[in-house]
């Protein structure tokens, strides 16, 4: 059987398109060798306030201590003068709003993929209930309740020592301390916390650095990429197509590049086919020819009549993509349908 040869001009075009795709893949992978500058903490305490994205990145990396003041309480019902730590009825407890805030915090941690390891709570019901509603567990640490209104120096020394001994190393799940408005003095600089608010610290040399403060309703806002992703989707979905070898088969997706008539998809989607079916966002179905494929990097190039199909470039974020960036994936099926 004679080999399936393409005209020279078309062959050059295919090689050029695949070359562009390979360059994109290699450029993205090169980001894996880049490393962020290391902190050069020299001990003591410092403030290294981070913005939302920076703070979220630090929390996802782990190694932080998150001090959360118990969630909202009813201040018109103070603790008894002779409070019984085993009897919640003698204490100021969480309100329904406070319980909702605690659940909101926990949901945000899970949605933001913030790892949590050790969880401490003071013996007061409002602190361990905050922890349990947010994270499902808590280890009660005696002494956390003796830091106010008059600090118990022996208890504070013990708690400070425990924090130094058990502070998470970089990369380890974060440590959470659910306590009161006054918290262990080893965590400096100290800040004033409203009910439900958190102060986030990281180990820096022989001391700690304050990374930021977050109120219960602010956790979800740390991930600014959520809104950005929605904007990207609005800008690029018209350039995305569904690709099927045969109508009715499971499909993959592809997108039109800046070269007229060219759509890039995955090599495994087209397999050994020479011709595939492409579905545009509005449901229009077209036939595309498979110009070439590079299975080693799972890329294939298609050619079709792309009238009404804008190229995906400006505003898509492809040019600035790096390893570790969030990815917006189009589910199998017609673009924009799910």
Phi and psi restraints in degrees (value plus and minus 20) as a CYANA .aco file:
   2 UNK   PHI     -89.4   -49.4
   2 UNK   PSI     123.3   163.3
   3 UNK   PHI     -84.3   -44.3
   3 UNK   PSI     129.2   169.2
   4 UNK   PHI    -105.4   -65.4
   4 UNK   PSI      75.2   115.2
   5 UNK   PHI    -117.1   -77.1
   5 UNK   PSI     125.3   165.3
   6 UNK   PHI    -121.0   -81.0
   6 UNK   PSI     131.2   171.2
   7 UNK   PHI     -76.9   -36.9
   7 UNK   PSI     131.8   171.8
   8 UNK   PHI     -76.4   -36.4
   8 UNK   PSI     -64.6   -24.6
   9 UNK   PHI     -82.2   -42.2
   9 UNK   PSI     -57.8   -17.8
  10 UNK   PHI     -92.8   -52.8
  10 UNK   PSI     -57.4   -17.4
  11 UNK   PHI     -81.6   -41.6
  11 UNK   PSI     -64.5   -24.5
  12 UNK   PHI     -81.2   -41.2
  12 UNK   PSI     -59.5   -19.5
  13 UNK   PHI     -84.4   -44.4
  13 UNK   PSI     -64.4   -24.4
  14 UNK   PHI     -81.3   -41.3
  14 UNK   PSI     -67.4   -27.4
  15 UNK   PHI     -81.2   -41.2
  15 UNK   PSI     -56.9   -16.9
  16 UNK   PHI     -85.3   -45.3
  16 UNK   PSI     -64.6   -24.6
  17 UNK   PHI     -83.6   -43.6
  17 UNK   PSI     -67.8   -27.8
  18 UNK   PHI     -82.9   -42.9
  18 UNK   PSI     -54.1   -14.1
  19 UNK   PHI     -83.1   -43.1
  19 UNK   PSI     -61.1   -21.1
  20 UNK   PHI     -81.8   -41.8
  20 UNK   PSI     -63.6   -23.6
  21 UNK   PHI     -82.7   -42.7
  21 UNK   PSI     -63.5   -23.5
  22 UNK   PHI     -81.7   -41.7
  22 UNK   PSI     -61.4   -21.4
  23 UNK   PHI     -81.1   -41.1
  23 UNK   PSI     -62.1   -22.1
  24 UNK   PHI     -79.9   -39.9
  24 UNK   PSI     -64.0   -24.0
  25 UNK   PHI     -84.8   -44.8
  25 UNK   PSI     -64.4   -24.4
  26 UNK   PHI     -86.5   -46.5
  26 UNK   PSI     -60.6   -20.6
  27 UNK   PHI     -81.4   -41.4
  27 UNK   PSI     -61.8   -21.8
  28 UNK   PHI     -83.4   -43.4
  28 UNK   PSI     -63.3   -23.3
  29 UNK   PHI     -85.9   -45.9
  29 UNK   PSI     -49.6    -9.6
  30 UNK   PHI     -82.4   -42.4
  30 UNK   PSI     -45.7    -5.7
  31 UNK   PHI     -81.4   -41.4
  31 UNK   PSI     -40.9    -0.9
  32 UNK   PHI     -87.1   -47.1
  32 UNK   PSI     -40.7    -0.7
  33 UNK   PHI    -108.5   -68.5
  33 UNK   PSI     -28.9    11.1
  34 UNK   PHI    -100.8   -60.8
  34 UNK   PSI     119.5   159.5
  35 UNK   PHI    -145.5  -105.5
  35 UNK   PSI     123.4   163.4
  36 UNK   PHI     -93.4   -53.4
  36 UNK   PSI     127.5   167.5
  37 UNK   PHI     -80.7   -40.7
  37 UNK   PSI     122.0   162.0
  38 UNK   PHI    -103.7   -63.7
  38 UNK   PSI     129.4   169.4
  39 UNK   PHI     -89.3   -49.3
  39 UNK   PSI     126.4   166.4
  40 UNK   PHI    -140.3  -100.3
  40 UNK   PSI      28.1    68.1
  41 UNK   PHI     -77.8   -37.8
  41 UNK   PSI     122.5   162.5
  42 UNK   PHI    -139.0   -99.0
  42 UNK   PSI       1.3    41.3
  43 UNK   PHI      76.8   116.8
  43 UNK   PSI     152.9   192.9
  44 UNK   PHI      53.8    93.8
  44 UNK   PSI    -182.5  -142.5
  45 UNK   PHI    -135.3   -95.3
  45 UNK   PSI     134.4   174.4
  46 UNK   PHI    -177.2  -137.2
  46 UNK   PSI     146.0   186.0
  47 UNK   PHI    -133.6   -93.6
  47 UNK   PSI     104.1   144.1
  48 UNK   PHI    -146.4  -106.4
  48 UNK   PSI      36.7    76.7
  49 UNK   PHI     -74.9   -34.9
  49 UNK   PSI     109.5   149.5
  50 UNK   PHI    -132.0   -92.0
  50 UNK   PSI     131.7   171.7
  51 UNK   PHI     -93.9   -53.9
  51 UNK   PSI     157.6   197.6
  52 UNK   PHI     -74.5   -34.5
  52 UNK   PSI     -72.0   -32.0
  53 UNK   PHI     -84.9   -44.9
  53 UNK   PSI     -61.9   -21.9
  54 UNK   PHI     -86.6   -46.6
  54 UNK   PSI     -60.0   -20.0
  55 UNK   PHI     -86.7   -46.7
  55 UNK   PSI     -61.7   -21.7
  56 UNK   PHI     -84.0   -44.0
  56 UNK   PSI     -61.2   -21.2
  57 UNK   PHI     -81.1   -41.1
  57 UNK   PSI     -62.4   -22.4
  58 UNK   PHI     -83.1   -43.1
  58 UNK   PSI     -63.2   -23.2
  59 UNK   PHI     -86.7   -46.7
  59 UNK   PSI     -58.6   -18.6
  60 UNK   PHI     -88.1   -48.1
  60 UNK   PSI     -50.9   -10.9
  61 UNK   PHI     -93.1   -53.1
  61 UNK   PSI     -41.9    -1.9
  62 UNK   PHI      67.3   107.3
  62 UNK   PSI    -196.7  -156.7
  63 UNK   PHI      64.6   104.6
  63 UNK   PSI     -11.4    28.6
  64 UNK   PHI    -124.5   -84.5
  64 UNK   PSI     138.7   178.7
  65 UNK   PHI    -132.1   -92.1
  65 UNK   PSI     102.0   142.0
  66 UNK   PHI    -130.9   -90.9
  66 UNK   PSI      90.6   130.6
  67 UNK   PHI    -115.4   -75.4
  67 UNK   PSI      98.5   138.5
  68 UNK   PHI    -134.8   -94.8
  68 UNK   PSI     102.0   142.0
  69 UNK   PHI     -92.7   -52.7
  69 UNK   PSI     120.1   160.1
  70 UNK   PHI     -66.0   -26.0
  70 UNK   PSI     133.2   173.2
  71 UNK   PHI     -89.9   -49.9
  71 UNK   PSI    -199.2  -159.2
  72 UNK   PHI     -78.7   -38.7
  72 UNK   PSI     119.0   159.0
  73 UNK   PHI    -147.1  -107.1
  73 UNK   PSI     149.9   189.9
  74 UNK   PHI    -114.5   -74.5
  74 UNK   PSI      83.0   123.0
  75 UNK   PHI     -92.3   -52.3
  75 UNK   PSI     -29.8    10.2
  76 UNK   PHI     -97.8   -57.8
  76 UNK   PSI     -28.6    11.4
  77 UNK   PHI    -140.7  -100.7
  77 UNK   PSI      59.1    99.1
  78 UNK   PHI     -89.1   -49.1
  78 UNK   PSI     148.1   188.1
  79 UNK   PHI     -81.7   -41.7
  79 UNK   PSI     129.1   169.1
  80 UNK   PHI     -83.1   -43.1
  80 UNK   PSI     133.7   173.7
  81 UNK   PHI     -79.0   -39.0
  81 UNK   PSI     -60.3   -20.3
  82 UNK   PHI    -129.0   -89.0
  82 UNK   PSI      58.1    98.1
  83 UNK   PHI     -91.0   -51.0
  83 UNK   PSI     121.2   161.2
  84 UNK   PHI    -128.2   -88.2
  84 UNK   PSI      92.4   132.4
  85 UNK   PHI     -87.0   -47.0
  85 UNK   PSI     -36.6     3.4
  86 UNK   PHI    -112.7   -72.7
  86 UNK   PSI     -20.7    19.3
  87 UNK   PHI    -148.9  -108.9
  87 UNK   PSI      83.2   123.2
  88 UNK   PHI     -82.8   -42.8
  88 UNK   PSI     -43.8    -3.8
  89 UNK   PHI     -87.3   -47.3
  89 UNK   PSI     -35.0     5.0
  90 UNK   PHI    -114.4   -74.4
  90 UNK   PSI     -12.8    27.2
  91 UNK   PHI    -143.4  -103.4
  91 UNK   PSI     143.0   183.0
  92 UNK   PHI     -99.7   -59.7
  92 UNK   PSI     101.7   141.7
  93 UNK   PHI    -132.4   -92.4
  93 UNK   PSI     151.0   191.0
  94 UNK   PHI     -85.8   -45.8
  94 UNK   PSI     124.1   164.1
  95 UNK   PHI    -107.4   -67.4
  95 UNK   PSI     153.8   193.8
  96 UNK   PHI     -79.9   -39.9
  96 UNK   PSI     -57.1   -17.1
  97 UNK   PHI     -83.7   -43.7
  97 UNK   PSI     -61.4   -21.4
  98 UNK   PHI     -83.3   -43.3
  98 UNK   PSI     -61.9   -21.9
  99 UNK   PHI     -84.2   -44.2
  99 UNK   PSI     -58.2   -18.2
 100 UNK   PHI     -85.0   -45.0
 100 UNK   PSI     -59.9   -19.9
 101 UNK   PHI     -82.5   -42.5
 101 UNK   PSI     -62.6   -22.6
 102 UNK   PHI     -81.3   -41.3
 102 UNK   PSI     -63.3   -23.3
 103 UNK   PHI     -84.8   -44.8
 103 UNK   PSI     -57.9   -17.9
 104 UNK   PHI     -81.1   -41.1
 104 UNK   PSI     -61.7   -21.7
 105 UNK   PHI     -81.2   -41.2
 105 UNK   PSI     -68.6   -28.6
 106 UNK   PHI     -82.0   -42.0
 106 UNK   PSI     -62.3   -22.3
 107 UNK   PHI     -82.5   -42.5
 107 UNK   PSI     -60.0   -20.0
 108 UNK   PHI     -84.0   -44.0
 108 UNK   PSI     -62.0   -22.0
 109 UNK   PHI     -79.1   -39.1
 109 UNK   PSI     -63.3   -23.3
 110 UNK   PHI     -88.8   -48.8
 110 UNK   PSI     -62.4   -22.4
 111 UNK   PHI     -88.3   -48.3
 111 UNK   PSI     -54.0   -14.0
 112 UNK   PHI    -105.4   -65.4
 112 UNK   PSI     -23.8    16.2
 113 UNK   PHI      39.1    79.1
 113 UNK   PSI      29.0    69.0
 114 UNK   PHI    -114.0   -74.0
 114 UNK   PSI      96.3   136.3
 115 UNK   PHI     -94.6   -54.6
 115 UNK   PSI     118.6   158.6
 116 UNK   PHI    -147.2  -107.2
 116 UNK   PSI     111.0   151.0
 117 UNK   PHI    -128.7   -88.7
 117 UNK   PSI    -124.9   -84.9
 118 UNK   PHI     -84.9   -44.9
 118 UNK   PSI     115.5   155.5
 119 UNK   PHI    -149.3  -109.3
 119 UNK   PSI      95.3   135.3
 120 UNK   PHI    -122.8   -82.8
 120 UNK   PSI     133.6   173.6
 121 UNK   PHI    -166.8  -126.8
 121 UNK   PSI     129.5   169.5
 122 UNK   PHI     -90.4   -50.4
 122 UNK   PSI     141.3   181.3
 123 UNK   PHI     -87.9   -47.9
 123 UNK   PSI     -32.0     8.0
 124 UNK   PHI     -87.4   -47.4
 124 UNK   PSI     120.9   160.9
 125 UNK   PHI     -77.6   -37.6
 125 UNK   PSI     -58.0   -18.0
 126 UNK   PHI     -87.0   -47.0
 126 UNK   PSI     -45.4    -5.4
 127 UNK   PHI    -104.8   -64.8
 127 UNK   PSI     -65.8   -25.8
 128 UNK   PHI     -92.5   -52.5
 128 UNK   PSI     -47.3    -7.3
 129 UNK   PHI     -88.8   -48.8
 129 UNK   PSI     -58.3   -18.3
 130 UNK   PHI     -78.3   -38.3
 130 UNK   PSI     -67.1   -27.1
 131 UNK   PHI     -84.1   -44.1
 131 UNK   PSI     -64.2   -24.2
 132 UNK   PHI     -89.0   -49.0
 132 UNK   PSI     -57.2   -17.2
 133 UNK   PHI     -87.8   -47.8
 133 UNK   PSI     -55.4   -15.4
 134 UNK   PHI    -100.2   -60.2
 134 UNK   PSI     -64.8   -24.8
 135 UNK   PHI    -140.9  -100.9
 135 UNK   PSI     -26.5    13.5
 136 UNK   PHI      63.9   103.9
 136 UNK   PSI     -17.5    22.5
 137 UNK   PHI    -184.0  -144.0
 137 UNK   PSI     143.5   183.5
 138 UNK   PHI    -188.1  -148.1
 138 UNK   PSI     123.8   163.8
 139 UNK   PHI    -127.1   -87.1
 139 UNK   PSI      95.2   135.2
 140 UNK   PHI     -93.0   -53.0
 140 UNK   PSI     107.1   147.1
 141 UNK   PHI    -134.9   -94.9
 141 UNK   PSI      90.8   130.8
 142 UNK   PHI     -83.4   -43.4
 142 UNK   PSI     116.0   156.0
 143 UNK   PHI      94.0   134.0
 143 UNK   PSI     -48.9    -8.9
 144 UNK   PHI     -84.1   -44.1
 144 UNK   PSI     -44.3    -4.3
 145 UNK   PHI    -106.1   -66.1
 145 UNK   PSI     -25.8    14.2
 146 UNK   PHI    -125.3   -85.3
 146 UNK   PSI       5.2    45.2
 147 UNK   PHI    -117.6   -77.6
 147 UNK   PSI     -25.1    14.9
 148 UNK   PHI    -171.3  -131.3
 148 UNK   PSI     140.5   180.5
 149 UNK   PHI     -93.4   -53.4
 149 UNK   PSI     -42.1    -2.1
 150 UNK   PHI    -134.4   -94.4
 150 UNK   PSI      97.5   137.5
 151 UNK   PHI     -82.1   -42.1
 151 UNK   PSI     116.5   156.5
 152 UNK   PHI    -109.3   -69.3
 152 UNK   PSI      87.9   127.9
 153 UNK   PHI     -80.5   -40.5
 153 UNK   PSI     -60.2   -20.2
 154 UNK   PHI     -84.9   -44.9
 154 UNK   PSI     -63.5   -23.5
 155 UNK   PHI     -83.9   -43.9
 155 UNK   PSI     -60.3   -20.3
 156 UNK   PHI     -86.7   -46.7
 156 UNK   PSI     -61.4   -21.4
 157 UNK   PHI     -80.6   -40.6
 157 UNK   PSI     -61.3   -21.3
 158 UNK   PHI     -84.7   -44.7
 158 UNK   PSI     -65.3   -25.3
 159 UNK   PHI     -85.2   -45.2
 159 UNK   PSI     -62.5   -22.5
 160 UNK   PHI     -81.1   -41.1
 160 UNK   PSI     -60.5   -20.5
 161 UNK   PHI     -84.5   -44.5
 161 UNK   PSI     -62.8   -22.8
 162 UNK   PHI     -81.8   -41.8
 162 UNK   PSI     -59.3   -19.3
 163 UNK   PHI     -84.8   -44.8
 163 UNK   PSI     -64.1   -24.1
 164 UNK   PHI     -82.8   -42.8
 164 UNK   PSI     -58.1   -18.1
 165 UNK   PHI     -93.5   -53.5
 165 UNK   PSI     -54.8   -14.8
 166 UNK   PHI    -129.3   -89.3
 166 UNK   PSI     -15.8    24.2
 167 UNK   PHI     -77.1   -37.1
 167 UNK   PSI     114.7   154.7
 168 UNK   PHI     -86.2   -46.2
 168 UNK   PSI     121.4   161.4
 169 UNK   PHI     -96.6   -56.6
 169 UNK   PSI     140.9   180.9
 170 UNK   PHI     -73.4   -33.4
 170 UNK   PSI     110.4   150.4
 171 UNK   PHI      73.9   113.9
 171 UNK   PSI     -36.0     4.0
 172 UNK   PHI    -102.3   -62.3
 172 UNK   PSI     135.6   175.6
 173 UNK   PHI     -75.9   -35.9
 173 UNK   PSI     126.8   166.8
 174 UNK   PHI     -85.7   -45.7
 174 UNK   PSI     133.9   173.9
 175 UNK   PHI    -121.1   -81.1
 175 UNK   PSI     115.5   155.5
 176 UNK   PHI    -135.8   -95.8
 176 UNK   PSI     113.0   153.0
 177 UNK   PHI    -140.3  -100.3
 177 UNK   PSI      92.4   132.4
 178 UNK   PHI    -115.8   -75.8
 178 UNK   PSI      89.0   129.0
 179 UNK   PHI    -159.6  -119.6
 179 UNK   PSI    -157.4  -117.4
 180 UNK   PHI    -140.0  -100.0
 180 UNK   PSI    -193.0  -153.0
 181 UNK   PHI     -86.3   -46.3
 181 UNK   PSI     -46.4    -6.4
 182 UNK   PHI    -125.6   -85.6
 182 UNK   PSI     105.8   145.8
 183 UNK   PHI    -148.5  -108.5
 183 UNK   PSI     153.6   193.6
 184 UNK   PHI     -72.4   -32.4
 184 UNK   PSI     114.2   154.2
 185 UNK   PHI     -90.3   -50.3
 185 UNK   PSI     -34.7     5.3
 186 UNK   PHI     -85.5   -45.5
 186 UNK   PSI     -42.9    -2.9
 187 UNK   PHI    -109.0   -69.0
 187 UNK   PSI      79.5   119.5
 188 UNK   PHI    -145.8  -105.8
 188 UNK   PSI     130.6   170.6
 189 UNK   PHI     -92.8   -52.8
 189 UNK   PSI     122.7   162.7
 190 UNK   PHI     -96.2   -56.2
 190 UNK   PSI     128.9   168.9
 191 UNK   PHI    -152.3  -112.3
 191 UNK   PSI     139.0   179.0
 192 UNK   PHI    -103.0   -63.0
 192 UNK   PSI     107.8   147.8
 193 UNK   PHI    -134.0   -94.0
 193 UNK   PSI     111.5   151.5
 194 UNK   PHI     -96.4   -56.4
 194 UNK   PSI     146.7   186.7
 195 UNK   PHI     -81.1   -41.1
 195 UNK   PSI     109.2   149.2
 196 UNK   PHI      67.3   107.3
 196 UNK   PSI     -29.3    10.7
 197 UNK   PHI    -103.3   -63.3
 197 UNK   PSI     132.9   172.9
 198 UNK   PHI    -141.4  -101.4
 198 UNK   PSI     126.7   166.7
 199 UNK   PHI    -136.1   -96.1
 199 UNK   PSI     115.0   155.0
 200 UNK   PHI    -136.8   -96.8
 200 UNK   PSI     106.7   146.7
 201 UNK   PHI    -142.5  -102.5
 201 UNK   PSI     132.5   172.5
 202 UNK   PHI    -150.0  -110.0
 202 UNK   PSI     128.5   168.5
 203 UNK   PHI     -88.2   -48.2
 203 UNK   PSI     110.6   150.6
 204 UNK   PHI    -154.2  -114.2
 204 UNK   PSI      83.3   123.3
 205 UNK   PHI      42.8    82.8
 205 UNK   PSI    -143.8  -103.8
 206 UNK   PHI    -113.3   -73.3
 206 UNK   PSI     -16.5    23.5
 207 UNK   PHI    -151.9  -111.9
 207 UNK   PSI    -173.8  -133.8
 208 UNK   PHI    -154.1  -114.1
 208 UNK   PSI     133.8   173.8
 209 UNK   PHI    -141.5  -101.5
 209 UNK   PSI     117.2   157.2
 210 UNK   PHI    -100.1   -60.1
 210 UNK   PSI      99.9   139.9
 211 UNK   PHI    -112.2   -72.2
 211 UNK   PSI     -46.6    -6.6
 212 UNK   PHI     144.1   184.1
 212 UNK   PSI     153.7   193.7
 213 UNK   PHI    -145.2  -105.2
 213 UNK   PSI     123.9   163.9
 214 UNK   PHI    -158.9  -118.9
 214 UNK   PSI     104.6   144.6
 215 UNK   PHI    -101.8   -61.8
 215 UNK   PSI     141.2   181.2
 216 UNK   PHI     -73.0   -33.0
 216 UNK   PSI     -62.8   -22.8
 217 UNK   PHI     -99.1   -59.1
 217 UNK   PSI     -25.1    14.9
 218 UNK   PHI    -113.9   -73.9
 218 UNK   PSI     -31.8     8.2
 219 UNK   PHI     -79.5   -39.5
 219 UNK   PSI     -67.7   -27.7
 220 UNK   PHI     -81.1   -41.1
 220 UNK   PSI     -50.6   -10.6
 221 UNK   PHI     -94.7   -54.7
 221 UNK   PSI     -26.1    13.9
 222 UNK   PHI     -84.9   -44.9
 222 UNK   PSI     -48.0    -8.0
 223 UNK   PHI    -113.7   -73.7
 223 UNK   PSI      65.9   105.9
 224 UNK   PHI     -88.5   -48.5
 224 UNK   PSI     -37.0     3.0
 225 UNK   PHI     -89.1   -49.1
 225 UNK   PSI     -38.2     1.8
 226 UNK   PHI     -81.7   -41.7
 226 UNK   PSI     -68.2   -28.2
 227 UNK   PHI     -88.2   -48.2
 227 UNK   PSI     -56.7   -16.7
 228 UNK   PHI     -83.4   -43.4
 228 UNK   PSI     -59.2   -19.2
 229 UNK   PHI     -80.6   -40.6
 229 UNK   PSI     -62.6   -22.6
 230 UNK   PHI     -82.0   -42.0
 230 UNK   PSI     -60.0   -20.0
 231 UNK   PHI     -85.4   -45.4
 231 UNK   PSI     -60.9   -20.9
 232 UNK   PHI     -81.7   -41.7
 232 UNK   PSI     -63.2   -23.2
 233 UNK   PHI     -78.8   -38.8
 233 UNK   PSI     -63.9   -23.9
 234 UNK   PHI     -81.0   -41.0
 234 UNK   PSI     -54.9   -14.9
 235 UNK   PHI     -99.1   -59.1
 235 UNK   PSI     -49.7    -9.7
 236 UNK   PHI    -131.6   -91.6
 236 UNK   PSI     -33.6     6.4
 237 UNK   PHI     -82.8   -42.8
 237 UNK   PSI     -47.2    -7.2
 238 UNK   PHI     -86.7   -46.7
 238 UNK   PSI     -38.0     2.0
 239 UNK   PHI    -112.9   -72.9
 239 UNK   PSI     -24.7    15.3
 240 UNK   PHI    -118.6   -78.6
 240 UNK   PSI     120.5   160.5
 241 UNK   PHI    -147.1  -107.1
 241 UNK   PSI     139.7   179.7
 242 UNK   PHI    -115.6   -75.6
 242 UNK   PSI     117.9   157.9
 243 UNK   PHI    -139.2   -99.2
 243 UNK   PSI     106.9   146.9
 244 UNK   PHI    -151.6  -111.6
 244 UNK   PSI     117.6   157.6
 245 UNK   PHI     -90.4   -50.4
 245 UNK   PSI     -61.9   -21.9
 246 UNK   PHI    -156.9  -116.9
 246 UNK   PSI     123.6   163.6
 247 UNK   PHI     -77.4   -37.4
 247 UNK   PSI     111.9   151.9
 248 UNK   PHI      76.4   116.4
 248 UNK   PSI     -38.5     1.5
 249 UNK   PHI     -92.4   -52.4
 249 UNK   PSI     142.1   182.1
 250 UNK   PHI     -80.1   -40.1
 250 UNK   PSI     117.6   157.6
 251 UNK   PHI    -132.0   -92.0
 251 UNK   PSI     145.3   185.3
 252 UNK   PHI    -139.6   -99.6
 252 UNK   PSI    -186.5  -146.5
 253 UNK   PHI    -151.5  -111.5
 253 UNK   PSI     143.7   183.7
 254 UNK   PHI    -171.9  -131.9
 254 UNK   PSI     156.3   196.3
 255 UNK   PHI    -167.2  -127.2
 255 UNK   PSI     131.2   171.2
 256 UNK   PHI    -100.5   -60.5
 256 UNK   PSI     111.2   151.2
 257 UNK   PHI    -111.4   -71.4
 257 UNK   PSI    -197.1  -157.1
 258 UNK   PHI     -89.6   -49.6
 258 UNK   PSI     -37.0     3.0
 259 UNK   PHI     -96.8   -56.8
 259 UNK   PSI     102.9   142.9
 260 UNK   PHI     -74.9   -34.9
 260 UNK   PSI     112.6   152.6
 261 UNK   PHI      61.4   101.4
 261 UNK   PSI     -16.7    23.3
 262 UNK   PHI    -131.6   -91.6
 262 UNK   PSI     109.8   149.8
 263 UNK   PHI    -139.5   -99.5
 263 UNK   PSI     115.6   155.6
 264 UNK   PHI    -123.0   -83.0
 264 UNK   PSI     114.1   154.1
 265 UNK   PHI    -160.3  -120.3
 265 UNK   PSI    -189.7  -149.7
 266 UNK   PHI    -111.4   -71.4
 266 UNK   PSI     121.5   161.5
 267 UNK   PHI     -82.0   -42.0
 267 UNK   PSI     -54.9   -14.9
 268 UNK   PHI     -90.2   -50.2
 268 UNK   PSI     -40.9    -0.9
 269 UNK   PHI     -90.7   -50.7
 269 UNK   PSI     -62.9   -22.9
 270 UNK   PHI    -105.3   -65.3
 270 UNK   PSI     -39.4     0.6
 271 UNK   PHI      32.8    72.8
 271 UNK   PSI    -144.5  -104.5
 272 UNK   PHI    -121.4   -81.4
 272 UNK   PSI      -9.7    30.3
 273 UNK   PHI     -89.2   -49.2
 273 UNK   PSI     129.7   169.7
 274 UNK   PHI    -119.2   -79.2
 274 UNK   PSI     -35.9     4.1
 275 UNK   PHI    -164.3  -124.3
 275 UNK   PSI     117.9   157.9
 276 UNK   PHI    -154.7  -114.7
 276 UNK   PSI     148.8   188.8
 277 UNK   PHI    -124.8   -84.8
 277 UNK   PSI     114.7   154.7
 278 UNK   PHI    -139.8   -99.8
 278 UNK   PSI     112.8   152.8
 279 UNK   PHI    -135.1   -95.1
 279 UNK   PSI     103.1   143.1
 280 UNK   PHI     -99.2   -59.2
 280 UNK   PSI     151.6   191.6
 281 UNK   PHI     -80.2   -40.2
 281 UNK   PSI     -52.8   -12.8
 282 UNK   PHI    -103.4   -63.4
 282 UNK   PSI     -15.6    24.4
 283 UNK   PHI      75.2   115.2
 283 UNK   PSI     -27.2    12.8
 284 UNK   PHI     -83.3   -43.3
 284 UNK   PSI     112.4   152.4
 285 UNK   PHI    -126.5   -86.5
 285 UNK   PSI     113.2   153.2
 286 UNK   PHI    -155.1  -115.1
 286 UNK   PSI     138.8   178.8
 287 UNK   PHI    -116.5   -76.5
 287 UNK   PSI     116.8   156.8
 288 UNK   PHI    -147.7  -107.7
 288 UNK   PSI     125.9   165.9
 289 UNK   PHI    -113.8   -73.8
 289 UNK   PSI     119.6   159.6
 290 UNK   PHI    -103.9   -63.9
 290 UNK   PSI      90.7   130.7
 291 UNK   PHI    -100.0   -60.0
 291 UNK   PSI     -54.3   -14.3
 292 UNK   PHI    -198.9  -158.9
 292 UNK   PSI     147.0   187.0
 293 UNK   PHI    -168.2  -128.2
 293 UNK   PSI     130.6   170.6
 294 UNK   PHI    -148.8  -108.8
 294 UNK   PSI      63.8   103.8
 295 UNK   PHI     -78.4   -38.4
 295 UNK   PSI     -48.9    -8.9
 296 UNK   PHI     -84.6   -44.6
 296 UNK   PSI     -44.2    -4.2
 297 UNK   PHI    -141.0  -101.0
 297 UNK   PSI      -7.7    32.3
 298 UNK   PHI      36.9    76.9
 298 UNK   PSI      29.5    69.5
 299 UNK   PHI    -148.7  -108.7
 299 UNK   PSI     119.9   159.9
 300 UNK   PHI    -157.2  -117.2
 300 UNK   PSI     133.0   173.0
 301 UNK   PHI    -135.9   -95.9
 301 UNK   PSI     114.0   154.0
 302 UNK   PHI    -136.6   -96.6
 302 UNK   PSI     135.1   175.1
 303 UNK   PHI    -146.2  -106.2
 303 UNK   PSI     113.9   153.9
 304 UNK   PHI    -176.7  -136.7
 304 UNK   PSI     151.4   191.4
 305 UNK   PHI     -93.0   -53.0
 305 UNK   PSI      88.8   128.8
 306 UNK   PHI    -122.3   -82.3
 306 UNK   PSI       5.4    45.4
 307 UNK   PHI     -78.5   -38.5
 307 UNK   PSI     110.4   150.4
 308 UNK   PHI      62.8   102.8
 308 UNK   PSI     -16.6    23.4
 309 UNK   PHI    -132.7   -92.7
 309 UNK   PSI      80.8   120.8
 310 UNK   PHI     -93.1   -53.1
 310 UNK   PSI     131.2   171.2
 311 UNK   PHI     -91.9   -51.9
 311 UNK   PSI     128.8   168.8
 312 UNK   PHI    -114.3   -74.3
 312 UNK   PSI      86.3   126.3
 313 UNK   PHI    -170.8  -130.8
 313 UNK   PSI    -103.2   -63.2
 314 UNK   PHI     -77.2   -37.2
 314 UNK   PSI     105.5   145.5
 315 UNK   PHI      67.5   107.5
 315 UNK   PSI     -24.5    15.5
 316 UNK   PHI    -104.4   -64.4
 316 UNK   PSI     -41.3    -1.3
 317 UNK   PHI      68.5   108.5
 317 UNK   PSI     -20.6    19.4
 318 UNK   PHI     -79.7   -39.7
 318 UNK   PSI     -60.8   -20.8
 319 UNK   PHI     -84.8   -44.8
 319 UNK   PSI     -46.2    -6.2
 320 UNK   PHI    -125.0   -85.0
 320 UNK   PSI     -10.7    29.3
 321 UNK   PHI     -83.8   -43.8
 321 UNK   PSI     119.8   159.8
 322 UNK   PHI    -155.8  -115.8
 322 UNK   PSI     135.3   175.3
 323 UNK   PHI     -79.6   -39.6
 323 UNK   PSI     113.2   153.2
 324 UNK   PHI      78.4   118.4
 324 UNK   PSI     -31.6     8.4
 325 UNK   PHI     -88.7   -48.7
 325 UNK   PSI     129.1   169.1
 326 UNK   PHI     -85.3   -45.3
 326 UNK   PSI     130.4   170.4
 327 UNK   PHI    -140.2  -100.2
 327 UNK   PSI     113.9   153.9
 328 UNK   PHI    -117.2   -77.2
 328 UNK   PSI      92.5   132.5
 329 UNK   PHI    -127.0   -87.0
 329 UNK   PSI     119.0   159.0
 330 UNK   PHI    -109.9   -69.9
 330 UNK   PSI     101.4   141.4
 331 UNK   PHI     -87.0   -47.0
 331 UNK   PSI     139.4   179.4
 332 UNK   PHI     -78.3   -38.3
 332 UNK   PSI     120.7   160.7
 333 UNK   PHI      99.7   139.7
 333 UNK   PSI    -198.4  -158.4
 334 UNK   PHI     -84.3   -44.3
 334 UNK   PSI     115.9   155.9
 335 UNK   PHI     -75.3   -35.3
 335 UNK   PSI     116.6   156.6
 336 UNK   PHI      59.5    99.5
 336 UNK   PSI     -18.3    21.7
 337 UNK   PHI    -107.3   -67.3
 337 UNK   PSI     -34.8     5.2
